[in-house]
């Protein structure tokens, strides 16, 4: 599978490879940035909302503590009044109508200044119920009925003097006839301050709606619940959980044994909450809001991120095409030129702007094409010249062979007739032809080359017996050293024609030496002719370096020899001319020792 995917990837065009890397990279980067921004915004909003909820809970607990403390203060005040204490005595002095009316007047003065207290009722076995309703004219149920319904005796036995509860109409008989309002009840045990025995109870009722107004929740789907110490919901902002157990509310993960466990049981993945406990009443204030409601505010970030991802996806396609075009278009020019070059168009060049890597690649390609074109031209020219030379050799083979055989016949006839000198000259000339032909081969050894020089110089000496002398010295170990055919003869001919023949009275002398010097083959051709002027010598040296004589120059032989030795031996071959006008000329060939 890996091999298939790797081959598929390697075969993709560069533009698609750029798309494959560039587009997902941008999309993933933007999505990661959006997700990171979403999380940061979510945490900031959640922290802000938790702070607001905590502030709301503290404000609510402050208001509720004020109301609860006021209710406790009223109950304490009434509990300590002499009138109430007088009624709680087992043997009151005045327990009739006048005393009850006095107590009622005291209660009335307290209740009219506190409209959020709905009713106050005092039950005892020592006197008739004392009742006050701040919002209606309904009367309280009789003591005996209250005693059976609310378990009056157990309330007196409760070690807690004060306790809070909630009364929901329909669930238990209401203390007041016809009262349908939900009420928070403060139940306080009244004790005789002389004997400290419980002698009655005081019931103070607060309308739950008035309690709800004191902690109006902020805007949004926020719910506030007031939980009693026994886990009963005393009040909540929606009113639907009043009187129920806190475990019936949908915010908790598992049952709550005590209200103090509220903070540890809420599922924080769904809800954002604040929890505060009152130091006065022990009530717990819970402020809850669905986390999804908060995150609705972040929908804008989500949609903006989605839009940016989509736009980036579209733009990245265009940008990647544009960016890849900067690379691909020049490369296509190079590839198109290469295809034409492969078909044999050696004049191909690409025009690329800039000096970046692709520009340098184009420049390198142009140089390469130019060098190949020059190399092809050189090889083609060399092969053409070689073919032409072979053709000329083939064309001339008939005449030289015929001439060679004819000269041998003439020489034999001359010697037969007693003219030995003529025979030797003819034999020398036929030897030159034989060595020049060399059976059509371009390479001969130095022994054969020196033999050709000997024949040539013998014929030249016969022309002017008193004007030319020569000496040929060839080291025995160099007899088989291979050299191009007719390498030395043109140089010796130049020495005879241009150096010796212009002499008038002096005897011309030519010496040819071939030896091994410092690991190289050194061939020297020395004459005592008229020499070469400085200007002419510089011209000949220039021809030897360039391997090409200027038009009208006499240095064709030197150019030909220099070009041949460089082709055959490479750049390690060297050619040099030294001359002193009036004293002679020395030509030096240095060839590599390639006999191994």
VMD Tcl script that draws the C-alpha trace (Angstrom):
set ca {
  {0.00 0.00 0.00}
  {2.83 2.35 0.90}
  {4.55 1.61 -2.41}
  {1.36 2.37 -4.36}
  {0.77 5.65 -2.51}
  {4.42 6.66 -2.91}
  {4.33 5.98 -6.65}
  {1.03 7.86 -6.94}
  {2.51 10.84 -5.09}
  {5.74 10.85 -7.10}
  {3.78 10.75 -10.37}
  {1.69 13.78 -9.43}
  {2.47 17.05 -11.22}
  {4.26 19.65 -9.14}
  {1.18 21.90 -9.13}
  {-0.93 19.17 -7.55}
  {1.79 18.41 -5.03}
  {1.78 22.07 -4.01}
  {-2.01 21.96 -3.70}
  {-1.78 18.74 -1.70}
  {0.50 20.37 0.87}
  {-0.45 24.04 0.70}
  {-4.26 23.85 0.91}
  {-4.57 21.37 3.84}
  {-1.86 23.26 5.72}
  {-3.79 26.53 5.46}
  {-7.14 24.91 6.28}
  {-5.77 23.05 9.29}
  {-3.97 26.18 10.51}
  {-7.12 28.33 10.26}
  {-9.30 25.64 11.82}
  {-6.82 25.24 14.67}
  {-6.74 29.02 15.12}
  {-10.56 29.15 15.07}
  {-10.82 26.29 17.56}
  {-8.24 27.93 19.79}
  {-10.08 31.27 19.57}
  {-13.37 29.49 20.28}
  {-11.92 27.87 23.37}
  {-10.42 31.11 24.63}
  {-13.68 32.99 24.04}
  {-15.65 30.13 25.62}
  {-13.46 30.14 28.71}
  {-13.58 33.93 28.99}
  {-17.38 34.00 28.63}
  {-17.74 31.13 31.09}
  {-15.45 32.81 33.61}
  {-17.30 36.09 33.16}
  {-20.66 34.39 33.60}
  {-19.46 32.49 36.65}
  {-18.33 35.78 38.16}
  {-21.70 37.37 37.38}
  {-23.54 34.36 38.77}
  {-21.45 34.48 41.93}
  {-22.24 38.17 42.30}
  {-25.94 37.44 41.71}
  {-25.86 34.67 44.31}
  {-24.16 36.95 46.86}
  {-26.71 39.72 46.25}
  {-29.55 37.22 46.59}
  {-28.14 35.81 49.82}
  {-27.74 39.34 51.19}
  {-31.40 40.14 50.50}
  {-32.61 36.83 51.85}
  {-30.43 37.13 54.94}
  {-31.95 40.53 55.58}
  {-35.50 39.17 55.33}
  {-34.73 36.04 57.32}
  {-32.88 38.00 59.99}
  {-35.76 40.44 60.21}
  {-38.18 37.53 60.65}
  {-35.97 36.06 63.37}
  {-35.72 39.46 65.05}
  {-39.50 39.83 65.06}
  {-39.97 36.36 66.53}
  {-37.38 37.07 69.19}
  {-38.98 40.36 70.03}
  {-42.41 38.79 70.39}
  {-40.98 35.87 72.30}
  {-39.46 38.25 74.83}
  {-42.41 40.62 75.21}
  {-44.07 40.47 78.69}
  {-47.45 39.98 77.06}
  {-46.41 36.79 75.27}
  {-44.53 35.53 78.31}
  {-47.58 36.20 80.45}
  {-49.69 34.09 78.09}
  {-47.16 31.25 78.17}
  {-47.42 30.86 81.96}
  {-49.42 27.88 83.10}
  {-51.33 30.08 85.62}
  {-51.69 33.50 83.98}
  {-53.12 36.34 86.03}
  {-54.86 37.95 83.10}
  {-55.41 35.47 80.26}
  {-58.63 36.81 78.89}
  {-59.67 38.93 75.97}
  {-57.83 42.05 77.08}
  {-54.43 40.29 77.10}
  {-54.92 38.73 73.63}
  {-55.92 42.12 72.23}
  {-52.78 43.64 73.70}
  {-50.65 40.99 72.00}
  {-52.50 41.49 68.72}
  {-51.83 45.22 68.85}
  {-48.11 44.56 69.36}
  {-48.06 42.18 66.38}
  {-50.00 44.59 64.25}
  {-47.50 47.40 64.87}
  {-44.67 45.14 63.69}
  {-46.40 43.60 60.65}
  {-47.79 46.73 59.01}
  {-44.24 48.02 58.50}
  {-43.13 44.75 56.82}
  {-45.38 44.02 53.86}
  {-43.37 40.93 52.80}
  {-44.53 39.13 55.98}
  {-47.88 37.56 54.98}
  {-49.12 36.23 58.28}
  {-48.15 35.53 61.89}
  {-49.82 32.94 64.07}
  {-49.15 31.86 67.66}
  {-50.41 28.46 68.87}
  {-50.32 27.27 72.46}
  {-52.27 25.05 74.79}
  {-52.58 27.97 77.21}
  {-54.58 30.36 75.04}
  {-56.60 30.63 71.87}
  {-54.62 31.07 68.62}
  {-53.35 34.53 67.97}
  {-53.39 35.23 64.24}
  {-52.55 38.10 61.93}
  {-52.87 38.07 58.10}
  {-51.20 41.02 56.36}
  {-52.75 40.31 52.92}
  {-56.25 39.06 53.60}
  {-59.04 38.43 56.03}
  {-58.87 34.64 56.09}
  {-58.55 33.03 59.50}
  {-56.10 30.41 60.74}
  {-57.12 26.83 61.28}
  {-58.03 25.86 64.86}
  {-55.30 24.75 67.17}
  {-56.56 21.17 67.37}
  {-56.56 20.85 63.60}
  {-53.05 22.30 63.39}
  {-51.99 20.01 66.20}
  {-53.02 16.89 64.28}
  {-51.85 17.99 60.84}
  {-48.46 19.52 61.69}
  {-47.52 17.32 64.68}
  {-47.42 20.07 67.28}
  {-45.80 17.92 70.02}
  {-42.82 16.89 67.88}
  {-42.20 20.51 66.96}
  {-41.95 21.37 70.67}
  {-39.49 18.51 71.16}
  {-37.25 19.67 68.29}
  {-33.93 20.85 69.77}
  {-33.84 23.59 67.14}
  {-35.80 26.57 68.40}
  {-36.06 28.07 64.88}
  {-36.64 26.21 61.63}
  {-37.62 27.14 58.10}
  {-39.93 25.25 55.78}
  {-42.07 25.86 52.72}
  {-45.81 25.45 52.43}
  {-47.19 24.58 49.02}
  {-51.01 24.63 48.77}
  {-52.45 21.25 47.79}
  {-49.63 19.22 49.26}
  {-50.62 19.81 52.91}
  {-53.51 21.62 54.54}
  {-52.88 25.36 54.68}
  {-52.72 27.13 58.03}
  {-55.13 29.78 56.72}
  {-58.43 28.82 55.14}
  {-58.60 29.60 51.44}
  {-54.95 30.71 51.20}
  {-53.46 29.48 47.88}
  {-50.10 31.22 48.06}
  {-46.80 29.45 48.49}
  {-45.20 30.54 51.74}
  {-41.89 30.24 53.53}
  {-42.60 29.41 57.18}
  {-40.43 30.33 60.13}
  {-41.42 28.09 62.98}
  {-40.15 29.26 66.38}
  {-40.65 27.39 69.63}
  {-41.79 29.74 72.42}
  {-40.42 28.91 75.83}
  {-41.30 30.17 79.26}
  {-38.36 32.35 80.28}
  {-38.85 31.24 83.85}
  {-39.00 27.47 83.41}
  {-37.39 27.26 79.88}
  {-40.07 24.79 78.91}
  {-41.67 24.97 75.44}
  {-45.16 26.29 75.85}
  {-46.15 27.21 72.24}
  {-45.00 27.99 68.71}
  {-44.86 31.11 66.59}
  {-45.44 30.77 62.83}
  {-44.28 33.60 60.56}
  {-45.21 33.22 56.89}
  {-43.53 35.03 53.95}
  {-45.01 35.00 50.47}
  {-42.63 33.02 48.21}
  {-43.27 35.45 45.37}
  {-41.98 38.28 47.54}
  {-38.87 36.23 48.23}
  {-38.50 35.59 44.47}
  {-38.59 39.33 43.76}
  {-35.54 39.86 45.97}
  {-33.27 37.82 43.68}
  {-34.56 38.56 40.22}
  {-32.20 36.68 37.88}
  {-30.30 38.51 35.12}
  {-31.32 38.30 31.49}
  {-30.94 34.97 29.80}
  {-31.88 31.43 30.66}
  {-30.60 31.74 34.24}
  {-32.30 29.96 37.13}
  {-31.84 30.69 40.84}
  {-32.84 28.27 43.57}
  {-32.91 28.73 47.36}
  {-32.30 25.38 49.08}
  {-32.97 24.70 52.73}
  {-30.55 22.83 54.98}
  {-32.60 19.62 54.54}
  {-32.33 19.78 50.72}
  {-35.82 21.20 50.15}
  {-36.17 23.93 47.53}
  {-37.59 26.92 49.38}
  {-37.82 29.14 46.33}
  {-36.68 29.24 42.70}
  {-36.88 31.79 39.94}
  {-39.26 29.68 37.83}
  {-41.44 28.55 40.74}
  {-41.71 24.95 39.50}
  {-39.31 23.35 41.99}
  {-40.61 24.94 45.21}
  {-41.22 22.35 47.90}
  {-39.45 19.53 46.04}
  {-36.17 17.84 46.86}
  {-33.09 19.26 45.26}
  {-32.43 15.83 43.73}
  {-35.41 16.33 41.41}
  {-33.69 19.23 39.70}
  {-31.96 18.30 36.39}
  {-28.58 19.86 37.16}
  {-26.93 17.14 39.21}
  {-24.96 14.04 38.39}
  {-26.06 11.65 41.17}
  {-28.05 12.06 44.36}
  {-27.21 14.79 46.85}
  {-27.20 13.73 50.48}
  {-26.47 17.22 51.79}
  {-26.83 20.68 50.17}
  {-23.11 21.21 50.82}
  {-22.48 18.69 47.98}
  {-24.15 20.91 45.39}
  {-20.88 22.23 43.89}
  {-19.40 18.76 43.45}
  {-22.46 17.15 41.87}
  {-23.28 19.57 39.05}
  {-22.41 18.39 35.52}
  {-20.12 21.25 34.47}
  {-20.08 20.06 30.85}
  {-23.73 21.11 30.58}
  {-24.16 23.82 33.20}
  {-22.40 26.94 34.44}
  {-23.19 27.64 38.10}
  {-22.44 29.57 41.27}
  {-23.11 28.28 44.79}
  {-23.21 30.36 48.00}
  {-24.21 29.32 51.51}
  {-25.74 31.72 54.01}
  {-23.94 32.00 57.32}
  {-27.17 33.17 59.03}
  {-29.86 30.77 57.81}
  {-27.75 27.97 56.31}
  {-29.64 28.37 53.05}
  {-27.85 27.55 49.81}
  {-28.20 29.79 46.79}
  {-27.68 28.05 43.47}
  {-27.42 30.08 40.24}
  {-27.47 27.86 37.13}
  {-27.36 28.54 33.40}
  {-27.05 26.05 30.49}
  {-23.58 26.13 29.00}
  {-25.16 25.82 25.55}
  {-26.95 29.13 26.11}
  {-23.62 30.82 26.75}
  {-22.01 29.21 23.75}
  {-24.75 30.52 21.51}
  {-22.93 33.82 21.75}
  {-19.96 32.08 20.15}
  {-21.91 30.89 17.13}
  {-20.70 34.01 15.37}
  {-17.10 32.94 15.88}
  {-17.99 29.47 14.60}
  {-19.67 30.80 11.46}
  {-16.89 33.32 10.88}
  {-14.33 30.51 11.18}
  {-16.29 28.33 8.76}
  {-16.55 31.21 6.27}
  {-12.84 31.98 6.60}
  {-11.98 28.30 6.08}
  {-14.17 28.19 2.97}
  {-12.76 31.42 1.57}
  {-9.23 30.28 2.41}
  {-9.87 26.98 0.66}
  {-11.01 28.81 -2.48}
  {-8.28 31.45 -2.33}
  {-5.57 28.91 -1.54}
  {-6.43 27.05 -4.73}
  {-5.97 30.21 -6.80}
  {-2.89 31.30 -4.83}
  {-1.29 27.88 -5.10}
  {-1.93 27.89 -8.84}
  {-0.36 31.34 -9.10}
  {2.61 30.45 -6.89}
  {3.17 27.13 -8.63}
  {2.98 28.94 -11.96}
  {6.07 30.95 -10.98}
  {7.93 27.64 -10.75}
  {6.16 25.51 -13.33}
  {5.95 27.96 -16.25}
  {9.74 28.45 -16.52}
  {10.23 24.71 -16.06}
  {7.75 24.05 -18.88}
  {9.78 26.35 -21.10}
  {12.89 24.36 -20.26}
  {11.10 21.02 -20.84}
  {9.70 22.20 -24.18}
  {13.15 23.36 -25.24}
  {14.64 20.05 -24.10}
  {12.18 18.09 -26.26}
  {13.13 20.17 -29.28}
  {16.79 19.74 -28.38}
  {16.31 15.96 -28.21}
  {14.92 16.05 -31.73}
  {18.17 17.61 -32.96}
  {17.52 21.36 -32.71}
  {20.89 22.39 -31.25}
  {20.07 26.11 -31.46}
  {17.54 25.95 -28.59}
  {17.74 28.63 -25.88}
  {15.33 29.61 -23.08}
  {14.72 33.20 -22.02}
  {14.14 33.27 -18.23}
  {14.16 36.39 -16.12}
  {15.63 36.63 -12.65}
  {18.65 35.18 -10.91}
  {16.86 32.76 -8.61}
  {17.38 28.98 -8.71}
  {15.13 28.56 -11.75}
  {16.83 31.46 -13.53}
  {20.21 29.88 -12.79}
  {18.86 26.54 -14.04}
  {17.79 28.17 -17.31}
  {21.16 29.89 -17.69}
  {22.93 26.61 -17.00}
  {20.72 24.86 -19.54}
  {21.57 27.50 -22.17}
  {25.30 27.09 -21.47}
  {24.97 23.32 -21.65}
  {23.15 23.48 -25.00}
  {25.77 25.88 -26.35}
  {28.64 23.64 -25.20}
  {26.97 20.56 -26.66}
  {26.39 22.41 -29.91}
  {30.04 23.43 -30.04}
  {31.13 19.90 -29.19}
  {28.85 18.44 -31.83}
  {30.17 20.95 -34.36}
  {33.75 20.06 -33.48}
  {33.12 16.33 -33.65}
  {31.13 16.71 -36.85}
  {33.86 18.88 -38.38}
  {36.56 16.45 -37.31}
  {34.64 13.46 -38.63}
  {33.90 15.28 -41.86}
  {37.53 16.19 -42.34}
  {38.55 12.65 -41.48}
  {36.10 11.25 -44.00}
  {37.33 13.70 -46.60}
  {40.94 12.73 -45.86}
  {40.07 9.04 -46.12}
  {38.29 9.70 -49.36}
  {41.31 11.54 -50.71}
  {43.56 8.71 -49.62}
  {41.31 6.20 -51.32}
  {41.21 8.33 -54.43}
  {44.99 8.70 -54.45}
  {45.84 5.09 -53.64}
  {45.83 4.08 -57.27}
  {48.25 6.73 -58.47}
  {50.81 6.41 -55.59}
  {50.84 2.62 -55.90}
  {51.28 2.86 -59.61}
  {53.96 5.54 -59.14}
  {55.73 3.47 -56.45}
  {55.83 0.35 -58.63}
  {56.94 2.37 -61.65}
  {59.73 4.06 -59.67}
  {60.99 0.69 -58.47}
  {61.10 -0.51 -62.08}
  {62.99 2.63 -63.16}
  {65.46 2.28 -60.24}
  {66.12 -1.40 -61.11}
  {66.68 -0.43 -64.75}
  {69.10 2.42 -63.75}
  {71.16 0.13 -61.54}
  {71.19 -2.53 -64.25}
  {72.58 0.06 -66.65}
  {75.28 1.08 -64.09}
  {73.80 4.42 -62.89}
  {73.74 3.64 -59.16}
  {73.18 7.24 -57.92}
  {70.03 7.61 -59.98}
  {68.83 4.29 -58.62}
  {69.39 5.36 -55.01}
  {67.44 8.57 -55.56}
  {64.57 6.69 -57.14}
  {64.61 4.14 -54.28}
  {64.49 7.02 -51.74}
  {61.56 8.60 -53.52}
  {59.69 5.33 -53.69}
  {60.41 4.83 -49.96}
  {58.76 8.17 -49.21}
  {55.68 7.12 -51.14}
  {55.58 3.77 -49.40}
  {55.86 5.25 -45.91}
  {53.36 7.98 -46.76}
  {50.79 5.42 -47.84}
  {51.39 3.17 -44.77}
  {48.62 0.87 -46.01}
  {46.03 3.61 -45.39}
  {46.87 3.92 -41.65}
  {47.25 7.34 -39.97}
  {49.66 6.15 -37.23}
  {53.25 4.99 -37.67}
  {56.14 4.49 -35.26}
  {59.09 6.82 -34.85}
  {61.43 4.41 -36.61}
  {59.30 4.62 -39.75}
  {58.95 8.39 -39.37}
  {62.76 8.77 -39.11}
  {63.18 6.50 -42.14}
  {60.88 8.82 -44.11}
  {62.97 11.81 -42.95}
  {66.12 10.04 -44.07}
  {64.70 9.45 -47.57}
  {63.54 13.06 -47.78}
  {66.83 14.56 -46.64}
  {68.82 12.21 -48.97}
  {66.86 13.51 -51.96}
  {67.36 17.14 -50.81}
  {71.09 16.50 -50.39}
  {71.27 15.04 -53.91}
  {69.87 18.30 -55.23}
  {72.67 20.34 -53.57}
  {75.44 18.00 -52.46}
  {77.66 20.79 -51.08}
  {74.95 22.77 -49.37}
  {73.19 20.34 -46.96}
  {74.27 17.95 -44.25}
  {72.03 16.20 -41.72}
  {72.07 13.91 -38.71}
  {69.23 11.77 -37.30}
  {69.40 10.44 -33.71}
  {66.63 8.12 -32.42}
  {66.86 6.43 -29.02}
  {66.40 2.66 -29.47}
  {63.65 2.52 -26.81}
  {61.57 4.99 -28.88}
  {61.62 3.09 -32.12}
  {58.09 1.70 -31.52}
  {56.66 4.97 -30.12}
  {53.48 5.72 -32.10}
  {53.05 9.11 -33.75}
  {50.66 10.54 -36.38}
  {51.94 9.94 -39.92}
  {53.97 12.79 -41.50}
  {54.36 14.55 -38.12}
  {58.03 15.52 -38.54}
  {58.47 15.74 -42.33}
  {56.67 19.13 -42.71}
  {58.91 20.61 -39.98}
  {62.08 19.28 -41.64}
  {60.82 20.58 -44.98}
  {60.30 24.05 -43.43}
  {63.87 23.92 -42.10}
  {65.21 23.07 -45.60}
  {63.07 25.52 -47.58}
  {63.01 28.50 -45.19}
  {66.21 28.01 -43.25}
  {68.87 26.29 -45.36}
  {68.10 27.20 -48.97}
  {68.44 31.00 -48.41}
  {72.08 30.44 -47.27}
  {74.66 31.49 -49.84}
  {78.11 30.34 -48.83}
  {77.61 28.29 -45.67}
  {76.91 24.58 -45.41}
  {73.45 23.95 -44.10}
  {73.05 21.42 -41.28}
  {69.85 19.82 -39.92}
  {69.78 17.65 -36.80}
  {66.79 15.63 -35.59}
  {66.94 14.08 -32.09}
  {64.30 11.98 -30.28}
  {64.90 11.13 -26.60}
  {63.20 10.60 -23.27}
  {63.43 13.57 -20.90}
  {61.76 13.72 -17.45}
  {59.12 11.14 -18.35}
  {58.22 12.81 -21.67}
  {59.22 12.21 -25.28}
  {61.25 15.15 -26.62}
  {61.81 15.59 -30.36}
  {64.12 18.43 -31.47}
  {64.62 19.67 -35.06}
  {67.53 22.07 -35.25}
  {69.02 23.91 -38.22}
  {71.75 26.54 -38.73}
  {69.73 28.47 -41.31}
  {68.91 32.13 -41.53}
  {66.54 32.00 -38.55}
  {63.20 33.73 -38.04}
  {62.51 37.37 -37.28}
  {60.86 38.26 -33.99}
  {57.59 39.33 -35.68}
  {57.40 36.17 -37.76}
  {58.28 34.02 -34.75}
  {55.45 35.59 -32.69}
  {53.03 34.95 -35.57}
  {54.06 31.28 -35.77}
  {53.73 30.85 -31.99}
  {50.26 32.39 -32.12}
  {49.33 29.92 -34.89}
  {50.65 27.04 -32.77}
  {48.50 28.13 -29.81}
  {45.30 28.65 -31.80}
  {45.80 25.77 -34.25}
  {44.47 27.96 -37.07}
  {46.52 30.09 -39.46}
  {45.21 33.50 -40.53}
  {44.31 33.97 -44.22}
  {47.42 34.27 -46.47}
  {49.75 32.93 -43.75}
  {52.51 30.36 -44.41}
  {51.95 28.57 -41.11}
  {49.51 25.95 -42.36}
  {51.92 23.06 -41.62}
  {52.51 24.25 -38.04}
  {48.75 24.72 -37.43}
  {48.07 21.25 -38.81}
  {50.77 19.60 -36.68}
  {49.65 21.38 -33.47}
  {46.03 20.46 -34.06}
  {46.92 16.82 -34.74}
  {49.06 16.34 -31.63}
  {46.38 17.90 -29.41}
  {43.73 15.64 -30.88}
  {45.92 12.57 -30.53}
  {47.76 13.32 -27.24}
  {45.50 15.88 -25.56}
  {46.56 19.03 -23.78}
  {49.67 17.33 -22.37}
  {51.41 17.71 -25.77}
  {53.49 20.87 -26.28}
  {54.95 22.67 -29.28}
  {57.55 25.43 -29.24}
  {59.79 27.33 -31.69}
  {63.02 29.08 -30.73}
  {65.01 31.09 -33.27}
  {67.79 33.66 -33.50}
  {67.91 35.60 -36.76}
  {71.11 34.66 -38.66}
  {71.93 31.75 -36.30}
  {69.26 29.13 -36.91}
  {66.00 27.70 -35.56}
  {65.06 25.08 -33.02}
  {61.63 23.37 -33.09}
  {60.69 21.40 -29.98}
  {57.92 18.78 -29.64}
  {57.15 17.41 -26.18}
  {54.84 14.35 -26.23}
  {53.54 12.24 -23.34}
  {55.16 8.88 -22.71}
  {52.19 6.57 -23.25}
  {54.09 3.40 -24.01}
  {52.86 1.60 -20.87}
}
mol new
graphics top color blue
foreach p $ca { graphics top sphere $p radius 0.5 }
foreach p [lrange $ca 0 end-1] q [lrange $ca 1 end] { graphics top cylinder $p $q radius 0.2 }
display resetview
